[in-house]
Amino acid sequence: MDQNRGFFFTLGSINALLTPLPVELTHFEVINEECSNRIEWTTSSESNSDYFILERSFDMTQWEQVGIVKGAGNSIQTLDYLYRDNSFEINGMIYYRIVQVDYDGAST
């Protein structure tokens, strides 16, 4: 993980009226601490959000699940989430992504 570089993410939909995203993600950050990576994200609203799956990759091709965090269900409040990844043993770049899963099993 290179602490001198920024982290960027993009969420999108072709038509917000027909295919709204179930979660408004307003912040995502990974902070390297001694022997762990702290993954933080913030949502400003959630609709039918059951849980989040945290995944990591060393090459952005092969992804592995590192944790699950319970979602808020339905919310119009700002909510902060935190997960610590303590299980990696590699130096270099690590990529993270979040998969949001609805109550019906659909994921984004």
TINU-50578 format. One line per field, with one value per residue (C-alpha): residue in three letters; x, y, z. Coordinates in Angstrom, 3 decimals, always signed. Example, Ala and Ser with C-alpha at 12.3 -4.5 7.8 and 13.67 -1.06 7.14 Angstrom:
REM TINU-50578
marse	(ALA | SER)
px	(+12.300 | +13.670)
py	(-4.500 | -1.060)
pz	(+7.800 | +7.140)
***
This chain:
REM TINU-50578
marse	(MET | ASP | GLN | ASN | ARG | GLY | PHE | PHE | PHE | THR | LEU | GLY | SER | ILE | ASN | ALA | LEU | LEU | THR | PRO | LEU | PRO | VAL | GLU | LEU | THR | HIS | PHE | GLU | VAL | ILE | ASN | GLU | GLU | CYS | SER | ASN | ARG | ILE | GLU | TRP | THR | THR | SER | SER | GLU | SER | ASN | SER | ASP | TYR | PHE | ILE | LEU | GLU | ARG | SER | PHE | ASP | MET | THR | GLN | TRP | GLU | GLN | VAL | GLY | ILE | VAL | LYS | GLY | ALA | GLY | ASN | SER | ILE | GLN | THR | LEU | ASP | TYR | LEU | TYR | ARG | ASP | ASN | SER | PHE | GLU | ILE | ASN | GLY | MET | ILE | TYR | TYR | ARG | ILE | VAL | GLN | VAL | ASP | TYR | ASP | GLY | ALA | SER | THR)
px	(+0.000 | +1.423 | +0.426 | +1.492 | -1.237 | -4.929 | -7.694 | -10.451 | -13.736 | -16.629 | -20.246 | -22.669 | -25.985 | -27.306 | -30.639 | -31.044 | -34.858 | -34.950 | -31.852 | -31.052 | -28.067 | -29.094 | -26.356 | -24.974 | -21.282 | -19.724 | -16.335 | -13.958 | -10.439 | -7.813 | -5.290 | -2.189 | -1.429 | +1.158 | +0.364 | -3.118 | -5.112 | -8.062 | -10.873 | -13.374 | -16.411 | -19.432 | -22.916 | -25.405 | -28.355 | -29.095 | -32.054 | -32.555 | -28.851 | -28.270 | -24.452 | -21.162 | -18.484 | -14.906 | -12.583 | -8.894 | -6.617 | -2.932 | -3.408 | -6.994 | -7.868 | -8.131 | -10.292 | -10.688 | -13.196 | -11.663 | -14.755 | -18.455 | -20.002 | -23.723 | -25.559 | -28.188 | -31.107 | -32.911 | -31.427 | -31.292 | -28.662 | -24.918 | -23.391 | -19.709 | -18.297 | -14.952 | -13.176 | -9.587 | -7.707 | -5.085 | -4.665 | -2.327 | +1.370 | +2.650 | +4.529 | +3.433 | +0.160 | -3.116 | -6.449 | -9.761 | -13.354 | -16.763 | -19.651 | -23.062 | -25.657 | -29.426 | -31.898 | -32.890 | -29.270 | -28.712 | -25.281 | -23.636)
py	(+0.000 | +3.340 | +5.989 | +8.796 | +7.978 | +8.704 | +6.132 | +6.571 | +4.778 | +5.214 | +4.183 | +4.552 | +3.700 | +4.085 | +5.490 | +6.557 | +6.395 | +2.801 | +1.349 | +3.335 | +2.223 | +0.743 | +2.605 | +6.125 | +5.698 | +9.039 | +7.993 | +5.055 | +4.951 | +2.372 | +3.353 | +1.275 | +0.806 | -1.353 | -4.959 | -4.147 | -2.139 | -0.147 | +0.039 | +2.829 | +3.830 | +6.062 | +5.835 | +8.701 | +6.408 | +2.693 | +0.824 | -2.878 | -3.171 | -6.515 | -6.576 | -5.557 | -8.000 | -6.703 | -8.139 | -7.686 | -8.368 | -8.140 | -7.899 | -6.551 | -9.832 | -12.412 | -11.229 | -12.894 | -12.213 | -10.844 | -9.979 | -9.247 | -6.217 | -5.947 | -3.179 | -0.849 | -2.115 | +1.122 | +4.416 | +8.060 | +8.898 | +9.149 | +5.891 | +5.098 | +1.585 | +0.080 | -3.200 | -4.183 | -6.518 | -8.241 | -11.385 | -10.416 | -11.248 | -9.392 | -6.203 | -4.085 | -2.872 | -4.275 | -3.351 | -3.390 | -3.272 | -3.413 | -5.535 | -4.467 | -7.260 | -6.648 | -8.722 | -10.548 | -11.541 | -9.019 | -7.416 | -4.242)
pz	(+0.000 | -1.034 | +1.487 | -0.865 | -3.379 | -3.132 | -3.225 | -5.762 | -6.351 | -8.738 | -8.448 | -11.290 | -12.846 | -16.370 | -15.185 | -11.563 | -11.817 | -13.063 | -11.403 | -8.250 | -6.246 | -2.873 | -0.978 | -1.262 | -0.480 | +0.461 | +1.839 | +1.423 | +2.845 | +3.710 | +6.355 | +6.906 | +10.579 | +12.251 | +11.211 | +9.828 | +7.321 | +8.669 | +6.102 | +6.699 | +4.676 | +5.130 | +3.662 | +3.552 | +2.831 | +2.525 | +1.051 | +1.883 | +2.745 | +4.452 | +4.632 | +3.042 | +1.891 | +2.057 | -0.587 | -1.327 | -4.248 | -4.962 | -8.756 | -9.235 | -10.985 | -8.213 | -5.284 | -1.904 | +0.833 | +4.030 | +6.045 | +6.327 | +8.029 | +8.778 | +6.887 | +8.334 | +6.275 | +5.506 | +6.599 | +5.569 | +8.199 | +7.737 | +8.977 | +9.491 | +9.081 | +10.055 | +9.356 | +10.205 | +7.883 | +10.051 | +7.962 | +5.136 | +5.003 | +1.976 | +1.283 | -1.647 | -3.096 | -1.786 | -3.397 | -1.544 | -2.689 | -1.045 | -2.274 | -0.927 | -0.611 | -0.356 | +1.686 | -1.521 | -2.249 | -5.063 | -4.897 | -6.139)
***
